Amino acid sequence: MIDYGNRIVMKYILLGLLSISFNLQAVDQTCRSETEFPSSTPSEDFEINNNGTVVHQASGLMWQQCAHGFDGADCSNGNVITLNWSEALELAEASNFAGYNDWRLPNLKELFTIVEQRCKYPSMSLTVFPFIYSNNSPYRFFWTSTPDLSSDNYARAIDFSFGQAVSPWRNNLNRVRLVRDNK
């Protein structure tokens, strides 16, 4: 005898697992027009290299184009990788991305140099920094190297949904985008 109740439950479990596995999506970004709100970080200020890096001409900083764990021209290859603050600092110290060994976690001021104030979801140039998010991952927050001076339990990050500084627990799992001085 077939137990149809269990078959239906299994069907929904399998559908749920498939939706989690393939739940990477492009972001539905919204931006004010250039005439309404001039760009704070114009795409033209960046040089996109063919090695997964971009150089911000205004600041002289070289950035990973994709969030750590992703690669490819549209940053769609790879997996969401989130780390706590200590792990993010260690990753930066050990990174040899694109053949450079002087990567670091950006400080709060540096990470703000890539925030696009006229846009949200995310507040960055998608031309320069293609952005993929997953519903089962804390996609919004990117760590900085800046500690929160009010408590040893917190560190500074930027919430790229609106481009705002936040102070999550150091044990929270957040995304990482490394930076280096472009010498």
C-alpha positions in Angstrom: 0.0 0.0 0.0 1.3 3.5 -0.9 1.2 6.1 1.8 0.3 9.3 -0.2 0.7 11.5 2.8 4.4 10.7 3.1 4.9 11.1 -0.7 3.5 14.6 -0.5 5.7 15.5 2.4 8.8 14.1 0.6 7.9 16.0 -2.5 7.8 19.3 -0.5 11.1 18.5 1.3 12.8 17.8 -2.1 11.3 21.0 -3.6 12.5 23.0 -0.5 16.1 21.5 -0.8 16.2 22.3 -4.5 15.1 25.9 -3.9 17.8 26.3 -1.3 20.4 24.8 -3.5 19.6 27.0 -6.5 18.5 30.2 -4.6 21.3 32.4 -6.0 19.7 35.4 -7.6 20.7 38.7 -9.2 19.7 41.7 -7.2 16.8 44.0 -8.1 18.7 47.2 -7.5 16.9 50.6 -7.5 18.8 53.9 -8.1 17.8 57.5 -8.3 18.5 59.2 -11.6 21.8 61.0 -12.1 19.9 64.3 -12.4 18.0 63.7 -9.2 21.0 62.5 -7.2 24.5 62.5 -8.9 26.5 59.4 -8.5 28.8 59.2 -5.5 30.9 56.5 -6.9 30.7 56.6 -10.8 31.5 53.4 -12.6 33.9 55.5 -14.8 36.1 56.0 -11.7 37.0 52.3 -11.8 39.4 50.3 -14.0 38.1 46.8 -14.4 41.0 44.4 -14.8 40.8 40.9 -16.4 42.1 39.2 -13.2 39.1 39.6 -10.9 40.2 43.0 -9.6 39.2 46.6 -10.1 41.1 49.7 -9.3 39.3 52.8 -7.9 41.2 55.6 -9.6 40.0 58.2 -7.0 41.3 56.3 -4.0 44.1 54.3 -5.5 42.7 51.1 -4.0 42.5 47.8 -5.8 39.5 45.7 -4.8 38.4 42.1 -5.4 35.6 42.5 -8.0 33.5 39.7 -6.6 32.6 39.0 -3.0 35.0 36.3 -1.6 33.8 32.9 -2.7 32.6 34.1 -6.2 34.4 34.7 -9.5 33.7 35.1 -13.2 32.8 38.2 -15.2 29.4 38.4 -13.5 30.5 37.0 -10.2 28.0 34.1 -10.6 30.5 31.3 -10.2 31.2 30.0 -6.8 29.4 29.8 -3.4 28.5 32.2 -0.7 31.3 32.3 1.9 30.7 34.1 5.2 33.2 34.4 8.0 33.3 35.8 11.5 35.5 38.9 12.0 38.6 37.0 13.2 38.3 34.6 10.2 37.9 37.5 7.8 41.1 39.1 9.2 43.0 35.8 8.9 41.7 35.3 5.3 43.0 38.7 4.3 46.4 38.0 5.8 46.8 34.7 4.0 45.3 35.7 0.6 47.3 35.5 -2.6 44.4 36.5 -4.8 45.3 37.5 -8.4 49.0 37.0 -7.6 49.2 39.7 -4.9 50.1 38.9 -1.3 49.3 42.2 0.4 45.5 42.0 0.6 43.8 43.2 3.7 40.3 43.7 5.1 39.4 47.3 4.3 38.8 49.8 7.1 35.4 51.5 7.3 36.5 54.6 5.4 37.9 52.5 2.6 34.8 50.3 2.2 32.7 53.5 2.1 34.7 54.5 -1.1 32.7 51.9 -3.1 29.3 52.7 -1.7 27.0 54.2 -4.3 24.7 56.5 -2.3 22.0 56.9 -5.0 21.3 53.2 -5.1 19.9 50.6 -2.8 19.7 46.8 -2.8 22.7 47.0 -3.1 24.3 50.4 -2.7 27.2 49.8 -5.1 27.8 49.9 -8.9 26.7 46.6 -10.3 28.7 47.4 -13.4 31.9 47.4 -11.4 30.9 44.9 -8.6 28.4 42.3 -9.9 26.4 41.2 -6.9 24.8 37.9 -6.2 22.9 37.1 -3.1 21.3 34.1 -1.5 18.2 34.1 0.7 19.9 31.7 3.1 22.9 33.9 3.6 23.5 37.2 5.3 24.3 38.9 2.0 24.1 42.5 3.1 26.9 42.9 5.5 30.6 43.2 4.5 33.3 43.2 7.3 35.8 46.0 7.7 39.0 45.8 9.8 37.6 48.6 12.0 36.7 47.5 15.5 33.8 49.0 17.3 35.3 51.2 20.0 32.3 50.9 22.2 32.7 47.2 22.8 35.2 44.4 22.2 32.2 42.2 21.1 31.5 44.2 17.9 33.3 45.2 14.7 32.3 47.6 12.0 30.7 46.5 8.7 28.8 48.1 5.9 25.2 47.1 5.2 25.2 47.3 1.4 21.4 47.2 1.2 21.5 50.9 2.0 25.2 51.7 2.3 25.2 52.3 6.1 27.8 51.5 8.7 26.7 48.9 11.2 28.3 47.1 14.2 27.5 43.4 14.2 28.8 40.9 16.7 32.3 39.7 15.8 31.0 36.2 15.8 28.4 36.9 13.1 29.0 35.5 9.7 29.3 38.2 7.0 30.8 38.6 3.6 34.3 39.7 2.7 35.7 41.9 -0.1 39.5 42.4 0.1 41.5 45.5 -0.8 45.1 46.5 -1.4 46.9 49.6 -2.2 47.5 49.8 -5.9 51.2 50.6 -6.1 
